[in-house]
Amino acid sequence: MAKRKRNIQILFCVSPEEKKLIRRKMIEAKTKNMGAYLRKMAIDGYIVNTD
């Protein structure tokens, strides 16, 4: 197997509803690769906190 550029895994659990929401947002973003989508959101995404 060739050396991977990204060789560290980060695992987390989601509920079925959260997975559906992630898939829906992926469709809106026009991407099919969940790993790429989650990496992009974790690095460049943002969270809006409303009080």
mmCIF entry with sequence, helices, sheets and N, C-alpha, C, O atoms, coordinates in Angstrom:
data_MODEL
# 
_entry.id   MODEL 
# 
_entity.id                         1 
_entity.type                       polymer 
_entity.pdbx_number_of_molecules   1 
# 
_entity_poly.entity_id                      1 
_entity_poly.type                           'polypeptide(L)' 
_entity_poly.nstd_linkage                   no 
_entity_poly.nstd_monomer                   no 
_entity_poly.pdbx_seq_one_letter_code       MAKRKRNIQILFCVSPEEKKLIRRKMIEAKTKNMGAYLRKMAIDGYIVNTD 
_entity_poly.pdbx_seq_one_letter_code_can   MAKRKRNIQILFCVSPEEKKLIRRKMIEAKTKNMGAYLRKMAIDGYIVNTD 
_entity_poly.pdbx_strand_id                 A 
# 
loop_
_entity_poly_seq.entity_id 
_entity_poly_seq.num 
_entity_poly_seq.mon_id 
_entity_poly_seq.hetero 
1 1  MET n 
1 2  ALA n 
1 3  LYS n 
1 4  ARG n 
1 5  LYS n 
1 6  ARG n 
1 7  ASN n 
1 8  ILE n 
1 9  GLN n 
1 10 ILE n 
1 11 LEU n 
1 12 PHE n 
1 13 CYS n 
1 14 VAL n 
1 15 SER n 
1 16 PRO n 
1 17 GLU n 
1 18 GLU n 
1 19 LYS n 
1 20 LYS n 
1 21 LEU n 
1 22 ILE n 
1 23 ARG n 
1 24 ARG n 
1 25 LYS n 
1 26 MET n 
1 27 ILE n 
1 28 GLU n 
1 29 ALA n 
1 30 LYS n 
1 31 THR n 
1 32 LYS n 
1 33 ASN n 
1 34 MET n 
1 35 GLY n 
1 36 ALA n 
1 37 TYR n 
1 38 LEU n 
1 39 ARG n 
1 40 LYS n 
1 41 MET n 
1 42 ALA n 
1 43 ILE n 
1 44 ASP n 
1 45 GLY n 
1 46 TYR n 
1 47 ILE n 
1 48 VAL n 
1 49 ASN n 
1 50 THR n 
1 51 ASP n 
# 
_struct_asym.id          A 
_struct_asym.entity_id   1 
# 
loop_
_struct_conf.conf_type_id 
_struct_conf.id 
_struct_conf.pdbx_PDB_helix_id 
_struct_conf.beg_label_comp_id 
_struct_conf.beg_label_asym_id 
_struct_conf.beg_label_seq_id 
_struct_conf.pdbx_beg_PDB_ins_code 
_struct_conf.end_label_comp_id 
_struct_conf.end_label_asym_id 
_struct_conf.end_label_seq_id 
_struct_conf.pdbx_end_PDB_ins_code 
_struct_conf.beg_auth_comp_id 
_struct_conf.beg_auth_asym_id 
_struct_conf.beg_auth_seq_id 
_struct_conf.end_auth_comp_id 
_struct_conf.end_auth_asym_id 
_struct_conf.end_auth_seq_id 
_struct_conf.pdbx_PDB_helix_class 
_struct_conf.details 
_struct_conf.pdbx_PDB_helix_length 
HELX_P HELX_P1 AA1 PRO A 16 ? GLU A 28 ? PRO A 16 GLU A 28 1 ? 13 
HELX_P HELX_P2 AA2 MET A 34 ? ASP A 44 ? MET A 34 ASP A 44 1 ? 11 
# 
_struct_conf_type.id          HELX_P 
_struct_conf_type.criteria    ? 
_struct_conf_type.reference   ? 
# 
loop_
_atom_site.group_PDB 
_atom_site.id 
_atom_site.type_symbol 
_atom_site.label_atom_id 
_atom_site.label_alt_id 
_atom_site.label_comp_id 
_atom_site.label_asym_id 
_atom_site.label_entity_id 
_atom_site.label_seq_id 
_atom_site.pdbx_PDB_ins_code 
_atom_site.Cartn_x 
_atom_site.Cartn_y 
_atom_site.Cartn_z 
_atom_site.occupancy 
_atom_site.B_iso_or_equiv 
_atom_site.pdbx_formal_charge 
_atom_site.auth_seq_id 
_atom_site.auth_comp_id 
_atom_site.auth_asym_id 
_atom_site.auth_atom_id 
_atom_site.pdbx_PDB_model_num 
ATOM 1   N N  . MET A 1 1  ? 0.835   -1.182 0.000  1.00 0.00 ? 1  MET A N  1 
ATOM 2   C CA . MET A 1 1  ? 0.000   0.000  0.000  1.00 0.00 ? 1  MET A CA 1 
ATOM 3   C C  . MET A 1 1  ? 0.881   1.247  0.000  1.00 0.00 ? 1  MET A C  1 
ATOM 4   O O  . MET A 1 1  ? 1.891   1.306  0.702  1.00 0.00 ? 1  MET A O  1 
ATOM 5   N N  . ALA A 1 2  ? 0.497   2.220  -0.777 1.00 0.00 ? 2  ALA A N  1 
ATOM 6   C CA . ALA A 1 2  ? 1.253   3.463  -0.855 1.00 0.00 ? 2  ALA A CA 1 
ATOM 7   C C  . ALA A 1 2  ? 1.114   4.250  0.439  1.00 0.00 ? 2  ALA A C  1 
ATOM 8   O O  . ALA A 1 2  ? 0.138   4.092  1.173  1.00 0.00 ? 2  ALA A O  1 
ATOM 9   N N  . LYS A 1 3  ? 2.094   5.095  0.709  1.00 0.00 ? 3  LYS A N  1 
ATOM 10  C CA . LYS A 1 3  ? 2.005   5.943  1.906  1.00 0.00 ? 3  LYS A CA 1 
ATOM 11  C C  . LYS A 1 3  ? 0.865   6.932  1.745  1.00 0.00 ? 3  LYS A C  1 
ATOM 12  O O  . LYS A 1 3  ? 0.711   7.561  0.699  1.00 0.00 ? 3  LYS A O  1 
ATOM 13  N N  . ARG A 1 4  ? 0.077   7.058  2.787  1.00 0.00 ? 4  ARG A N  1 
ATOM 14  C CA . ARG A 1 4  ? -1.040  7.994  2.763  1.00 0.00 ? 4  ARG A CA 1 
ATOM 15  C C  . ARG A 1 4  ? -0.576  9.352  3.261  1.00 0.00 ? 4  ARG A C  1 
ATOM 16  O O  . ARG A 1 4  ? 0.270   9.453  4.149  1.00 0.00 ? 4  ARG A O  1 
ATOM 17  N N  . LYS A 1 5  ? -1.149  10.395 2.668  1.00 0.00 ? 5  LYS A N  1 
ATOM 18  C CA . LYS A 1 5  ? -0.852  11.751 3.116  1.00 0.00 ? 5  LYS A CA 1 
ATOM 19  C C  . LYS A 1 5  ? -1.515  11.993 4.477  1.00 0.00 ? 5  LYS A C  1 
ATOM 20  O O  . LYS A 1 5  ? -0.935  12.627 5.359  1.00 0.00 ? 5  LYS A O  1 
ATOM 21  N N  . ARG A 1 6  ? -2.724  11.484 4.630  1.00 0.00 ? 6  ARG A N  1 
ATOM 22  C CA . ARG A 1 6  ? -3.471  11.632 5.887  1.00 0.00 ? 6  ARG A CA 1 
ATOM 23  C C  . ARG A 1 6  ? -3.526  10.256 6.545  1.00 0.00 ? 6  ARG A C  1 
ATOM 24  O O  . ARG A 1 6  ? -4.305  9.402  6.121  1.00 0.00 ? 6  ARG A O  1 
ATOM 25  N N  . ASN A 1 7  ? -2.724  10.035 7.556  1.00 0.00 ? 7  ASN A N  1 
ATOM 26  C CA . ASN A 1 7  ? -2.646  8.709  8.150  1.00 0.00 ? 7  ASN A CA 1 
ATOM 27  C C  . ASN A 1 7  ? -3.140  8.651  9.600  1.00 0.00 ? 7  ASN A C  1 
ATOM 28  O O  . ASN A 1 7  ? -2.958  7.636  10.272 1.00 0.00 ? 7  ASN A O  1 
ATOM 29  N N  . ILE A 1 8  ? -3.762  9.728  10.085 1.00 0.00 ? 8  ILE A N  1 
ATOM 30  C CA . ILE A 1 8  ? -4.289  9.754  11.450 1.00 0.00 ? 8  ILE A CA 1 
ATOM 31  C C  . ILE A 1 8  ? -5.805  9.783  11.378 1.00 0.00 ? 8  ILE A C  1 
ATOM 32  O O  . ILE A 1 8  ? -6.385  10.635 10.706 1.00 0.00 ? 8  ILE A O  1 
ATOM 33  N N  . GLN A 1 9  ? -6.453  8.837  12.080 1.00 0.00 ? 9  GLN A N  1 
ATOM 34  C CA . GLN A 1 9  ? -7.909  8.786  12.091 1.00 0.00 ? 9  GLN A CA 1 
ATOM 35  C C  . GLN A 1 9  ? -8.459  9.545  13.288 1.00 0.00 ? 9  GLN A C  1 
ATOM 36  O O  . GLN A 1 9  ? -7.890  9.534  14.379 1.00 0.00 ? 9  GLN A O  1 
ATOM 37  N N  . ILE A 1 10 ? -9.594  10.210 13.041 1.00 0.00 ? 10 ILE A N  1 
ATOM 38  C CA . ILE A 1 10 ? -10.369 10.827 14.113 1.00 0.00 ? 10 ILE A CA 1 
ATOM 39  C C  . ILE A 1 10 ? -11.768 10.254 13.980 1.00 0.00 ? 10 ILE A C  1 
ATOM 40  O O  . ILE A 1 10 ? -12.439 10.456 12.967 1.00 0.00 ? 10 ILE A O  1 
ATOM 41  N N  . LEU A 1 11 ? -12.206 9.537  15.008 1.00 0.00 ? 11 LEU A N  1 
ATOM 42  C CA . LEU A 1 11 ? -13.507 8.875  14.964 1.00 0.00 ? 11 LEU A CA 1 
ATOM 43  C C  . LEU A 1 11 ? -14.469 9.544  15.936 1.00 0.00 ? 11 LEU A C  1 
ATOM 44  O O  . LEU A 1 11 ? -14.065 9.970  17.018 1.00 0.00 ? 11 LEU A O  1 
ATOM 45  N N  . PHE A 1 12 ? -15.744 9.639  15.555 1.00 0.00 ? 12 PHE A N  1 
ATOM 46  C CA . PHE A 1 12 ? -16.765 10.130 16.467 1.00 0.00 ? 12 PHE A CA 1 
ATOM 47  C C  . PHE A 1 12 ? -18.098 9.507  16.097 1.00 0.00 ? 12 PHE A C  1 
ATOM 48  O O  . PHE A 1 12 ? -18.299 9.060  14.968 1.00 0.00 ? 12 PHE A O  1 
ATOM 49  N N  . CYS A 1 13 ? -18.997 9.483  17.053 1.00 0.00 ? 13 CYS A N  1 
ATOM 50  C CA . CYS A 1 13 ? -20.305 8.857  16.862 1.00 0.00 ? 13 CYS A CA 1 
ATOM 51  C C  . CYS A 1 13 ? -21.377 9.910  16.635 1.00 0.00 ? 13 CYS A C  1 
ATOM 52  O O  . CYS A 1 13 ? -21.316 11.011 17.183 1.00 0.00 ? 13 CYS A O  1 
ATOM 53  N N  . VAL A 1 14 ? -22.356 9.552  15.821 1.00 0.00 ? 14 VAL A N  1 
ATOM 54  C CA . VAL A 1 14 ? -23.509 10.417 15.571 1.00 0.00 ? 14 VAL A CA 1 
ATOM 55  C C  . VAL A 1 14 ? -24.777 9.588  15.670 1.00 0.00 ? 14 VAL A C  1 
ATOM 56  O O  . VAL A 1 14 ? -24.747 8.365  15.530 1.00 0.00 ? 14 VAL A O  1 
ATOM 57  N N  . SER A 1 15 ? -25.881 10.259 15.911 1.00 0.00 ? 15 SER A N  1 
ATOM 58  C CA . SER A 1 15 ? -27.175 9.583  15.928 1.00 0.00 ? 15 SER A CA 1 
ATOM 59  C C  . SER A 1 15 ? -27.665 9.443  14.483 1.00 0.00 ? 15 SER A C  1 
ATOM 60  O O  . SER A 1 15 ? -27.136 10.106 13.590 1.00 0.00 ? 15 SER A O  1 
ATOM 61  N N  . PRO A 1 16 ? -28.660 8.599  14.243 1.00 0.00 ? 16 PRO A N  1 
ATOM 62  C CA . PRO A 1 16 ? -29.209 8.487  12.888 1.00 0.00 ? 16 PRO A CA 1 
ATOM 63  C C  . PRO A 1 16 ? -29.728 9.830  12.353 1.00 0.00 ? 16 PRO A C  1 
ATOM 64  O O  . PRO A 1 16 ? -29.596 10.117 11.163 1.00 0.00 ? 16 PRO A O  1 
ATOM 65  N N  . GLU A 1 17 ? -30.312 10.642 13.225 1.00 0.00 ? 17 GLU A N  1 
ATOM 66  C CA . GLU A 1 17 ? -30.815 11.953 12.799 1.00 0.00 ? 17 GLU A CA 1 
ATOM 67  C C  . GLU A 1 17 ? -29.671 12.883 12.415 1.00 0.00 ? 17 GLU A C  1 
ATOM 68  O O  . GLU A 1 17 ? -29.773 13.629 11.441 1.00 0.00 ? 17 GLU A O  1 
ATOM 69  N N  . GLU A 1 18 ? -28.581 12.840 13.182 1.00 0.00 ? 18 GLU A N  1 
ATOM 70  C CA . GLU A 1 18 ? -27.419 13.672 12.870 1.00 0.00 ? 18 GLU A CA 1 
ATOM 71  C C  . GLU A 1 18 ? -26.793 13.247 11.543 1.00 0.00 ? 18 GLU A C  1 
ATOM 72  O O  . GLU A 1 18 ? -26.350 14.090 10.764 1.00 0.00 ? 18 GLU A O  1 
ATOM 73  N N  . LYS A 1 19 ? -26.757 11.940 11.288 1.00 0.00 ? 19 LYS A N  1 
ATOM 74  C CA . LYS A 1 19 ? -26.198 11.457 10.023 1.00 0.00 ? 19 LYS A CA 1 
ATOM 75  C C  . LYS A 1 19 ? -27.033 11.938 8.848  1.00 0.00 ? 19 LYS A C  1 
ATOM 76  O O  . LYS A 1 19 ? -26.486 12.337 7.820  1.00 0.00 ? 19 LYS A O  1 
ATOM 77  N N  . LYS A 1 20 ? -28.359 11.904 8.992  1.00 0.00 ? 20 LYS A N  1 
ATOM 78  C CA . LYS A 1 20 ? -29.240 12.404 7.931  1.00 0.00 ? 20 LYS A CA 1 
ATOM 79  C C  . LYS A 1 20 ? -29.003 13.886 7.680  1.00 0.00 ? 20 LYS A C  1 
ATOM 80  O O  . LYS A 1 20 ? -28.982 14.327 6.530  1.00 0.00 ? 20 LYS A O  1 
ATOM 81  N N  . LEU A 1 21 ? -28.824 14.658 8.749  1.00 0.00 ? 21 LEU A N  1 
ATOM 82  C CA . LEU A 1 21 ? -28.578 16.087 8.613  1.00 0.00 ? 21 LEU A CA 1 
ATOM 83  C C  . LEU A 1 21 ? -27.248 16.349 7.915  1.00 0.00 ? 21 LEU A C  1 
ATOM 84  O O  . LEU A 1 21 ? -27.156 17.237 7.068  1.00 0.00 ? 21 LEU A O  1 
ATOM 85  N N  . ILE A 1 22 ? -26.223 15.584 8.265  1.00 0.00 ? 22 ILE A N  1 
ATOM 86  C CA . ILE A 1 22 ? -24.923 15.723 7.606  1.00 0.00 ? 22 ILE A CA 1 
ATOM 87  C C  . ILE A 1 22 ? -25.059 15.417 6.119  1.00 0.00 ? 22 ILE A C  1 
ATOM 88  O O  . ILE A 1 22 ? -24.542 16.156 5.281  1.00 0.00 ? 22 ILE A O  1 
ATOM 89  N N  . ARG A 1 23 ? -25.758 14.321 5.787  1.00 0.00 ? 23 ARG A N  1 
ATOM 90  C CA . ARG A 1 23 ? -25.967 13.962 4.371  1.00 0.00 ? 23 ARG A CA 1 
ATOM 91  C C  . ARG A 1 23 ? -26.703 15.064 3.623  1.00 0.00 ? 23 ARG A C  1 
ATOM 92  O O  . ARG A 1 23 ? -26.353 15.394 2.490  1.00 0.00 ? 23 ARG A O  1 
ATOM 93  N N  . ARG A 1 24 ? -27.735 15.639 4.265  1.00 0.00 ? 24 ARG A N  1 
ATOM 94  C CA . ARG A 1 24 ? -28.508 16.708 3.623  1.00 0.00 ? 24 ARG A CA 1 
ATOM 95  C C  . ARG A 1 24 ? -27.617 17.917 3.334  1.00 0.00 ? 24 ARG A C  1 
ATOM 96  O O  . ARG A 1 24 ? -27.705 18.525 2.267  1.00 0.00 ? 24 ARG A O  1 
ATOM 97  N N  . LYS A 1 25 ? -26.757 18.256 4.301  1.00 0.00 ? 25 LYS A N  1 
ATOM 98  C CA . LYS A 1 25 ? -25.862 19.392 4.107  1.00 0.00 ? 25 LYS A CA 1 
ATOM 99  C C  . LYS A 1 25 ? -24.804 19.097 3.041  1.00 0.00 ? 25 LYS A C  1 
ATOM 100 O O  . LYS A 1 25 ? -24.370 19.997 2.322  1.00 0.00 ? 25 LYS A O  1 
ATOM 101 N N  . MET A 1 26 ? -24.395 17.831 2.945  1.00 0.00 ? 26 MET A N  1 
ATOM 102 C CA . MET A 1 26 ? -23.456 17.449 1.885  1.00 0.00 ? 26 MET A CA 1 
ATOM 103 C C  . MET A 1 26 ? -24.088 17.642 0.521  1.00 0.00 ? 26 MET A C  1 
ATOM 104 O O  . MET A 1 26 ? -23.433 18.111 -0.410 1.00 0.00 ? 26 MET A O  1 
ATOM 105 N N  . ILE A 1 27 ? -25.364 17.280 0.397  1.00 0.00 ? 27 ILE A N  1 
ATOM 106 C CA . ILE A 1 27 ? -26.075 17.456 -0.872 1.00 0.00 ? 27 ILE A CA 1 
ATOM 107 C C  . ILE A 1 27 ? -26.148 18.938 -1.221 1.00 0.00 ? 27 ILE A C  1 
ATOM 108 O O  . ILE A 1 27 ? -25.922 19.321 -2.368 1.00 0.00 ? 27 ILE A O  1 
ATOM 109 N N  . GLU A 1 28 ? -26.467 19.776 -0.223 1.00 0.00 ? 28 GLU A N  1 
ATOM 110 C CA . GLU A 1 28 ? -26.523 21.223 -0.452 1.00 0.00 ? 28 GLU A CA 1 
ATOM 111 C C  . GLU A 1 28 ? -25.169 21.763 -0.896 1.00 0.00 ? 28 GLU A C  1 
ATOM 112 O O  . GLU A 1 28 ? -25.103 22.684 -1.710 1.00 0.00 ? 28 GLU A O  1 
ATOM 113 N N  . ALA A 1 29 ? -24.085 21.190 -0.363 1.00 0.00 ? 29 ALA A N  1 
ATOM 114 C CA . ALA A 1 29 ? -22.733 21.634 -0.705 1.00 0.00 ? 29 ALA A CA 1 
ATOM 115 C C  . ALA A 1 29 ? -22.225 20.975 -1.996 1.00 0.00 ? 29 ALA A C  1 
ATOM 116 O O  . ALA A 1 29 ? -21.120 21.265 -2.454 1.00 0.00 ? 29 ALA A O  1 
ATOM 117 N N  . LYS A 1 30 ? -23.037 20.092 -2.572 1.00 0.00 ? 30 LYS A N  1 
ATOM 118 C CA . LYS A 1 30 ? -22.701 19.392 -3.821 1.00 0.00 ? 30 LYS A CA 1 
ATOM 119 C C  . LYS A 1 30 ? -21.406 18.588 -3.703 1.00 0.00 ? 30 LYS A C  1 
ATOM 120 O O  . LYS A 1 30 ? -20.530 18.656 -4.565 1.00 0.00 ? 30 LYS A O  1 
ATOM 121 N N  . THR A 1 31 ? -21.313 17.820 -2.607 1.00 0.00 ? 31 THR A N  1 
ATOM 122 C CA . THR A 1 31 ? -20.171 16.930 -2.433 1.00 0.00 ? 31 THR A CA 1 
ATOM 123 C C  . THR A 1 31 ? -20.670 15.537 -2.082 1.00 0.00 ? 31 THR A C  1 
ATOM 124 O O  . THR A 1 31 ? -21.705 15.386 -1.433 1.00 0.00 ? 31 THR A O  1 
ATOM 125 N N  . LYS A 1 32 ? -19.934 14.524 -2.511 1.00 0.00 ? 32 LYS A N  1 
ATOM 126 C CA . LYS A 1 32 ? -20.313 13.141 -2.250 1.00 0.00 ? 32 LYS A CA 1 
ATOM 127 C C  . LYS A 1 32 ? -19.357 12.458 -1.280 1.00 0.00 ? 32 LYS A C  1 
ATOM 128 O O  . LYS A 1 32 ? -19.654 11.376 -0.773 1.00 0.00 ? 32 LYS A O  1 
ATOM 129 N N  . ASN A 1 33 ? -18.221 13.078 -1.021 1.00 0.00 ? 33 ASN A N  1 
ATOM 130 C CA . ASN A 1 33 ? -17.195 12.478 -0.178 1.00 0.00 ? 33 ASN A CA 1 
ATOM 131 C C  . ASN A 1 33 ? -17.346 13.002 1.253  1.00 0.00 ? 33 ASN A C  1 
ATOM 132 O O  . ASN A 1 33 ? -17.034 14.160 1.529  1.00 0.00 ? 33 ASN A O  1 
ATOM 133 N N  . MET A 1 34 ? -17.829 12.139 2.166  1.00 0.00 ? 34 MET A N  1 
ATOM 134 C CA . MET A 1 34 ? -18.079 12.572 3.539  1.00 0.00 ? 34 MET A CA 1 
ATOM 135 C C  . MET A 1 34 ? -16.789 12.976 4.246  1.00 0.00 ? 34 MET A C  1 
ATOM 136 O O  . MET A 1 34 ? -16.778 13.959 4.987  1.00 0.00 ? 34 MET A O  1 
ATOM 137 N N  . GLY A 1 35 ? -15.714 12.246 4.032  1.00 0.00 ? 35 GLY A N  1 
ATOM 138 C CA . GLY A 1 35 ? -14.444 12.588 4.674  1.00 0.00 ? 35 GLY A CA 1 
ATOM 139 C C  . GLY A 1 35 ? -13.975 13.976 4.282  1.00 0.00 ? 35 GLY A C  1 
ATOM 140 O O  . GLY A 1 35 ? -13.550 14.756 5.134  1.00 0.00 ? 35 GLY A O  1 
ATOM 141 N N  . ALA A 1 36 ? -14.051 14.286 2.999  1.00 0.00 ? 36 ALA A N  1 
ATOM 142 C CA . ALA A 1 36 ? -13.640 15.601 2.518  1.00 0.00 ? 36 ALA A CA 1 
ATOM 143 C C  . ALA A 1 36 ? -14.549 16.687 3.082  1.00 0.00 ? 36 ALA A C  1 
ATOM 144 O O  . ALA A 1 36 ? -14.082 17.755 3.478  1.00 0.00 ? 36 ALA A O  1 
ATOM 145 N N  . TYR A 1 37 ? -15.849 16.406 3.114  1.00 0.00 ? 37 TYR A N  1 
ATOM 146 C CA . TYR A 1 37 ? -16.813 17.382 3.642  1.00 0.00 ? 37 TYR A CA 1 
ATOM 147 C C  . TYR A 1 37 ? -16.542 17.664 5.125  1.00 0.00 ? 37 TYR A C  1 
ATOM 148 O O  . TYR A 1 37 ? -16.485 18.823 5.535  1.00 0.00 ? 37 TYR A O  1 
ATOM 149 N N  . LEU A 1 38 ? -16.376 16.616 5.920  1.00 0.00 ? 38 LEU A N  1 
ATOM 150 C CA . LEU A 1 38 ? -16.158 16.800 7.354  1.00 0.00 ? 38 LEU A CA 1 
ATOM 151 C C  . LEU A 1 38 ? -14.822 17.480 7.640  1.00 0.00 ? 38 LEU A C  1 
ATOM 152 O O  . LEU A 1 38 ? -14.732 18.302 8.552  1.00 0.00 ? 38 LEU A O  1 
ATOM 153 N N  . ARG A 1 39 ? -13.778 17.144 6.868  1.00 0.00 ? 39 ARG A N  1 
ATOM 154 C CA . ARG A 1 39 ? -12.487 17.826 7.024  1.00 0.00 ? 39 ARG A CA 1 
ATOM 155 C C  . ARG A 1 39 ? -12.636 19.312 6.746  1.00 0.00 ? 39 ARG A C  1 
ATOM 156 O O  . ARG A 1 39 ? -12.156 20.146 7.514  1.00 0.00 ? 39 ARG A O  1 
ATOM 157 N N  . LYS A 1 40 ? -13.305 19.642 5.644  1.00 0.00 ? 40 LYS A N  1 
ATOM 158 C CA . LYS A 1 40 ? -13.484 21.042 5.246  1.00 0.00 ? 40 LYS A CA 1 
ATOM 159 C C  . LYS A 1 40 ? -14.257 21.805 6.318  1.00 0.00 ? 40 LYS A C  1 
ATOM 160 O O  . LYS A 1 40 ? -13.883 22.921 6.678  1.00 0.00 ? 40 LYS A O  1 
ATOM 161 N N  . MET A 1 41 ? -15.333 21.209 6.827  1.00 0.00 ? 41 MET A N  1 
ATOM 162 C CA . MET A 1 41 ? -16.141 21.879 7.845  1.00 0.00 ? 41 MET A CA 1 
ATOM 163 C C  . MET A 1 41 ? -15.375 22.022 9.166  1.00 0.00 ? 41 MET A C  1 
ATOM 164 O O  . MET A 1 41 ? -15.491 23.047 9.838  1.00 0.00 ? 41 MET A O  1 
ATOM 165 N N  . ALA A 1 42 ? -14.602 21.014 9.537  1.00 0.00 ? 42 ALA A N  1 
ATOM 166 C CA . ALA A 1 42 ? -13.842 21.079 10.786 1.00 0.00 ? 42 ALA A CA 1 
ATOM 167 C C  . ALA A 1 42 ? -12.752 22.151 10.713 1.00 0.00 ? 42 ALA A C  1 
ATOM 168 O O  . ALA A 1 42 ? -12.454 22.805 11.712 1.00 0.00 ? 42 ALA A O  1 
ATOM 169 N N  . ILE A 1 43 ? -12.164 22.327 9.543  1.00 0.00 ? 43 ILE A N  1 
ATOM 170 C CA . ILE A 1 43 ? -11.068 23.283 9.392  1.00 0.00 ? 43 ILE A CA 1 
ATOM 171 C C  . ILE A 1 43 ? -11.578 24.685 9.065  1.00 0.00 ? 43 ILE A C  1 
ATOM 172 O O  . ILE A 1 43 ? -11.116 25.662 9.654  1.00 0.00 ? 43 ILE A O  1 
ATOM 173 N N  . ASP A 1 44 ? -12.529 24.794 8.129  1.00 0.00 ? 44 ASP A N  1 
ATOM 174 C CA . ASP A 1 44 ? -12.955 26.101 7.634  1.00 0.00 ? 44 ASP A CA 1 
ATOM 175 C C  . ASP A 1 44 ? -14.359 26.507 8.053  1.00 0.00 ? 44 ASP A C  1 
ATOM 176 O O  . ASP A 1 44 ? -14.748 27.662 7.881  1.00 0.00 ? 44 ASP A O  1 
ATOM 177 N N  . GLY A 1 45 ? -15.124 25.568 8.601  1.00 0.00 ? 45 GLY A N  1 
ATOM 178 C CA . GLY A 1 45 ? -16.508 25.872 8.963  1.00 0.00 ? 45 GLY A CA 1 
ATOM 179 C C  . GLY A 1 45 ? -16.564 26.763 10.192 1.00 0.00 ? 45 GLY A C  1 
ATOM 180 O O  . GLY A 1 45 ? -15.542 27.055 10.813 1.00 0.00 ? 45 GLY A O  1 
ATOM 181 N N  . TYR A 1 46 ? -17.764 27.187 10.530 1.00 0.00 ? 46 TYR A N  1 
ATOM 182 C CA . TYR A 1 46 ? -17.907 28.021 11.709 1.00 0.00 ? 46 TYR A CA 1 
ATOM 183 C C  . TYR A 1 46 ? -19.219 27.672 12.421 1.00 0.00 ? 46 TYR A C  1 
ATOM 184 O O  . TYR A 1 46 ? -20.131 27.095 11.828 1.00 0.00 ? 46 TYR A O  1 
ATOM 185 N N  . ILE A 1 47 ? -19.289 28.030 13.682 1.00 0.00 ? 47 ILE A N  1 
ATOM 186 C CA . ILE A 1 47 ? -20.469 27.785 14.504 1.00 0.00 ? 47 ILE A CA 1 
ATOM 187 C C  . ILE A 1 47 ? -20.992 29.132 14.983 1.00 0.00 ? 47 ILE A C  1 
ATOM 188 O O  . ILE A 1 47 ? -20.225 29.974 15.450 1.00 0.00 ? 47 ILE A O  1 
ATOM 189 N N  . VAL A 1 48 ? -22.280 29.326 14.865 1.00 0.00 ? 48 VAL A N  1 
ATOM 190 C CA . VAL A 1 48 ? -22.904 30.555 15.343 1.00 0.00 ? 48 VAL A CA 1 
ATOM 191 C C  . VAL A 1 48 ? -23.623 30.235 16.635 1.00 0.00 ? 48 VAL A C  1 
ATOM 192 O O  . VAL A 1 48 ? -24.548 29.422 16.645 1.00 0.00 ? 48 VAL A O  1 
ATOM 193 N N  . ASN A 1 49 ? -23.212 30.860 17.724 1.00 0.00 ? 49 ASN A N  1 
ATOM 194 C CA . ASN A 1 49 ? -23.875 30.670 19.021 1.00 0.00 ? 49 ASN A CA 1 
ATOM 195 C C  . ASN A 1 49 ? -24.881 31.794 19.227 1.00 0.00 ? 49 ASN A C  1 
ATOM 196 O O  . ASN A 1 49 ? -24.528 32.971 19.154 1.00 0.00 ? 49 ASN A O  1 
ATOM 197 N N  . THR A 1 50 ? -26.119 31.435 19.481 1.00 0.00 ? 50 THR A N  1 
ATOM 198 C CA . THR A 1 50 ? -27.131 32.438 19.793 1.00 0.00 ? 50 THR A CA 1 
ATOM 199 C C  . THR A 1 50 ? -27.518 32.295 21.255 1.00 0.00 ? 50 THR A C  1 
ATOM 200 O O  . THR A 1 50 ? -27.811 31.198 21.730 1.00 0.00 ? 50 THR A O  1 
ATOM 201 N N  . ASP A 1 51 ? -27.515 33.392 21.945 1.00 0.00 ? 51 ASP A N  1 
ATOM 202 C CA . ASP A 1 51 ? -27.838 33.367 23.370 1.00 0.00 ? 51 ASP A CA 1 
ATOM 203 C C  . ASP A 1 51 ? -29.291 33.738 23.610 1.00 0.00 ? 51 ASP A C  1 
ATOM 204 O O  . ASP A 1 51 ? -29.739 33.768 24.756 1.00 0.00 ? 51 ASP A O  1 
# 
